[in-house]
Amino acid sequence: MEIPNYGRITTRTIIFDLNGTLGVEGKVREDVKELLKHLSEKYKIAVLSSDTFGTLEEEFKGINLKIERVKDGNKKLQKALEYEPYIGVGNGNNDVRMLENAELAICVIGEEGASVKALLASDIVVKDIKDAINLLLNEKRLIATLRG
């Protein structure tokens, strides 16, 4: 997609963090899961998480996406680089390097908040994961936000 006075975004892959981004305490709302199903028709999706709450497989059953376990921010970046170029969506300090290296970085300030470092590493900041997914589903919204 071409964004006037911003640049071109070429990726077809989106990398999400789980806790604080897609869900809270390892749980993902049903409306978010439905949006992910729609998004997976348009993009390849990967969820990178340490799976703190042990819910990773169960939460994403029936959704066409790749699950990757990572221990920390450095491992998250290493795994993310395997998907380059990618769009990164996160909220925490362990997401910063993944966001910094993304073609487009989106910070979600949800129920768990967001770290200042993640905020500063992002191109777009949203208040809810549904807002982030809807930007990606409707590229005109994304263009309206980023164009110069």
N, C-alpha and C positions, 0 to 999 in steps of 0.2 A: 504494500500500500504506500502510496506517495502522499506525504503530508507537506503542504505548502510552507515554505520558509522554515522547515524543520528537518526534513530528510525522508529517506525511504526505509520502511520496515519490511524486511524480506522473510523473516522467520515464519515457520508453520508449527513451531513448538512452544508450549507454555509450561513453565516449571512453577509449581506451587509449593509453598510450605504448608504443613497441616495445622499445628497448634498455634492459635492466635490469628491465623490467616484464613484457612478454609473452615476451621472449626474451633470449638472451645473444649478444653480438657479431652481431646481426642474424639469428640462427637461432631458430626457434620449435619446441619439441618437438612431436612428433606427437600426444601425449596432450592437449596444450594446444590444438592445432588442432581436435581432435575436440570438446573442450568448447566452443570458440568456435562451431563449427557448431551445436551444441545451443542455445547462448545466442542465436545470430542468429535462431532461430525465435521467440524471446520478445521481443527488443530489437533496435533499430537499433544497429549497431556502427560506430564510426569509429576508425581508428588514425591518430594524428598523430605524425609522426616526421620527423627531418631525414634519415633513411635513410643514416646514416654508412657502413654496410657495403654499400649498394647491393643489398639483398635484399628490399626491401619488396614488390614485385609477386610475385616468385617464392614467397615464404613464405606468402602468403595466397591463392594460386590455389585456386579451388573453394570459397571461403568467402564467404558473403554479407555483405560489409562494405565500407565506404568507406575509401579510403586518401587521406590528405592529407599533403603534404610541408610542413613548417614549418622555418624557419631557427633559431628561438630561442624562449625562453619567452614573449616578448611576442607573437610571431606565433602561437604555440600557443594562447595565451589568445584572441586575436582570432578564430581559426578555431573554437575551442571555443564561443565565445559564439554562433556561428551555429546551434548545436545546442541552445541553452537550452530548457528545463532539461535537465541531463544529470548522469549519474554519471561521475565522473572516477577513473581508475585510473593511478597513476604511482609514481615512486620518486626522481626527481632534482630538482635545483634548477630545471631548465627546465620542470618540471611544477607548481611551487608555485602560480603564479597560476591555472592551470587547476584545480588542486585547491581553492584558496580560493573559487573562483566556482561550484563544483559543488554540486548539490543534496545529493549524498552523495559524499564523497571517501574513496578507499581507497588506502592506501600499501602497496606490496609490498616487503618486505625479502628480496630474492632473492639470487642468487649475486653480483650486483654491489653489494649493499647498498642503502642508501637515505640520502638527505641528511636531516639533522636538520630542515631547513626543510620538506621534503616531509612528514616524519613529523608535525610540528606543525600542518600545514595539513590533516591528514586526520581523518576521523571514525572510521575503522577502520584497523587495521594488521594485515597478514597476513604469513606467512612464505614463501608461495609463490603464484604466480599462479593455480594450480589452486584454492587456498583462496578467493581472491577470486571467481573465476568460479562456484565451487560455492555461495558465499553468494548470488550473484545468481540462480542457477538454483533454489535452495531458499529462498524468502523467509522461511520460518519460522526458518532459521538466522540470517538477517539481523535479524529481529525479536528473536530471543533475545539477540543481541549488543548491540542498540541501545536496547531498551526501558529505561525508567527505573524 
